[in-house]
Amino acid sequence: MIALVTTTASDFLPTAAAASLALIAIVTLATLLMQKEAVSGLSGLRVTRWDRALNIALLPLTFVLVLTIILKLASVWR
């Protein structure tokens, strides 16, 4: 009985951690995209720097979103 509970818990924890990290990445991506949209109508040197910084931050988060979608679809199709 203990071995069954331990095995089940060890199978569940990495999945839960991955799901929570994916959720954090998606919420952060959405927040940064909203900030980028708000900044896009402005002009100036500071805005240009902020826009570049947002682009740098958005690229890896977009990659994580695409990877999360691919992994979820692969698990559904299995």
C-alpha positions in Angstrom: 0.0 0.0 0.0 2.8 2.5 0.9 4.6 1.7 -2.4 1.5 2.4 -4.4 1.0 5.8 -2.6 4.6 6.7 -3.0 4.6 5.8 -6.7 1.4 7.7 -7.3 2.7 10.8 -5.5 6.0 10.7 -7.4 4.2 10.5 -10.7 1.9 13.4 -9.8 4.3 16.0 -8.3 6.4 16.6 -11.5 3.2 17.0 -13.5 1.7 19.5 -11.0 5.0 21.4 -10.9 5.2 21.6 -14.7 1.6 22.7 -14.9 2.1 25.5 -12.3 5.2 26.7 -14.1 3.4 26.7 -17.4 0.6 28.7 -15.8 3.0 31.2 -14.4 4.7 31.6 -17.8 1.4 32.1 -19.6 0.2 34.7 -17.1 3.5 36.5 -17.3 3.4 36.4 -21.1 -0.1 37.9 -21.1 1.0 40.7 -18.8 4.0 41.5 -20.9 1.9 41.5 -24.1 -0.5 44.0 -22.5 2.4 46.2 -21.4 3.8 46.0 -25.0 0.5 47.1 -26.4 0.2 50.0 -24.0 3.7 51.2 -24.9 3.3 50.8 -28.6 1.4 54.1 -29.0 4.1 56.2 -27.3 7.3 57.6 -28.7 10.7 58.5 -27.2 14.0 57.0 -26.3 12.8 55.5 -23.0 9.9 53.9 -24.8 12.2 52.4 -27.5 14.4 50.9 -24.8 11.3 49.5 -23.0 10.0 48.1 -26.2 13.3 46.3 -26.8 13.3 44.9 -23.3 9.8 43.6 -23.7 10.8 41.9 -26.9 13.7 40.2 -25.2 11.4 39.0 -22.4 8.6 37.9 -24.7 10.7 35.6 -26.9 11.5 32.9 -24.3 8.0 33.0 -22.9 6.5 32.6 -26.3 8.7 29.5 -26.8 7.5 28.1 -23.4 3.9 28.7 -24.5 4.4 26.9 -27.8 6.2 24.0 -26.1 3.5 23.7 -23.5 0.8 23.5 -26.2 2.8 20.9 -28.2 3.3 18.7 -25.1 -0.3 19.0 -24.1 -1.4 18.0 -27.6 1.0 15.1 -27.6 -0.3 13.8 -24.3 -3.9 14.0 -25.6 -3.1 12.2 -28.8 -1.3 9.4 -27.0 
